[in-house]
Amino acid sequence: MKRGHLESNVLVLVTLALVAFGMVMVYSATSASATIGGGNPAYYLKRQAIFAFLGLGLLVAARLWSYRSLRHTAPVLVLGSLFLLLVALVGGQNVNGARRWIDLGAASFQPSEIAKLAVVVWIALYLSKRPVPTTLGELTKPIGLMVAAFCALVLAEPDLGTVIAICLVVGAMLLVAGAPVRLLGVSAAIVSVITVVAIWFEPYRRTRFFSFIDPWRDAQGAGYQTVQAMIGIGSGGVFGKGLGESIGKIFYLPEAHTDMIFAVIGEELGLVGATLLIAAYAAFGWAGLRIALRCHDPFGKGLAVGITTLICGQAALNLAAVVGVAPLTGIPLPLVSYGGTSLVVMLASVGILLNIARNDGVEVAAQVRDRGRRDRRSRDPGARRRAGAPRPRRERELRRLA
């Protein structure tokens, strides 16, 4: 098997398996309630299938289209995402008191999902051209300011879960780029303080946080969703009640097809199904990080780390919230939960990751500016070996055999 093919094959298989599994579970979580309400039991399944085919088309296009072109489109992505966030905040569709969607008539989309990918592309580009920040002042300008602008707009929607996901991705990219651990620790402390302030001054967030500490204290109120998720997962046992046999999804569990779909999975497929799902995300993370390690291009390396963290990090946040070890944040389960914008953006991101694995960054290693050089000029790979230095072992053996 050629270099990088194993990781690519794992990514493709896991991604397709998660999308197909997600469509089955979305149908399972929505068909009964839709039928009881007099609607079409396959309504959500059909919409999810349309988004899946659109996302798979973008995946194929992104795999064939060189990821290096994103260098030129990064400013457009950032400015466009900021503009769309403003549009959603000012005149977006109001759903349950939140303005996170832009209504297009036949469908609506969530700009914050696009903003996550825009942040990943811009951070990867910046870290590939500039030295890694080593002080808080260097981190603040411009990375901190740019991330703060995105987070402020998303937090105003309000959507604290997306803010946490963005900060998690940026932290992972800085860590891999070589930022000092002490600096990342100080930054994490500052972000934590800001998060606590955001929770405290928003009544519904404060209620959610205290209900997370003890959801059974108000099992019919603020802790209702968490309690019902726990009951559903616990009643599934080892092997589950069987596909389509969940009771909680019909009468008890709110948002069973989006944020809380893992509770339905636990109830219907049990511990075995839940473990296999977690293993799939673990395999995705392994393949994505292997692609990042093999990539010689700093931009491709940062992009691969950001995309892998974006998908696996959101999965970890969702699973932690559903099982009750973290507060509810409204983060969907990537590639599985119902949601068109999230599914399309995630599949397009996987296509970029596959393109990085395909190119492997080797062919552009000589064209990438060296962050260690003061003049920022490109470095010739052959210049590392000075005149008279011993040749590599493989080259010496080939010359001897000739």
Secondary structure, DSSP 4 states (H G I P E B T S, - for coil): --TTHHHHHHHHHHHHHHHHHHHHHHHHHHHHHHHHTTS-TTHHHHHHHHHHHHHHHHHHHHHHS-GGGHHHHHHHHHHHHHHHHHHHHHH-EEETTEEEEEE-SS-EE-HHHHHHHHHHHHHHHHHHHSPPP-SHHHHIIIIIHHHHHHHHHHHTTT-HHHHHHHHHHHHHHHHHHT--HHHHHHHHHHHHHHHHHHHHTSHHHHHHHHHHH-GGGGTTTTTHHHHHHHHHHHHHTTT-S-TT--SHHHHT-TTTTTTTHHHHHHHHHHHHHHHHHHHHHHHHHHHHHHHHHH--SHHHHHHHHHHHHHHHHHHHHHHHHHTTSS-------TTTSS-HHHHHHHHHHHHHHHHHHHHTTTTTGGGSBPTT-TT--B--GGGGS-TTPPPPHHHHHHHHH-
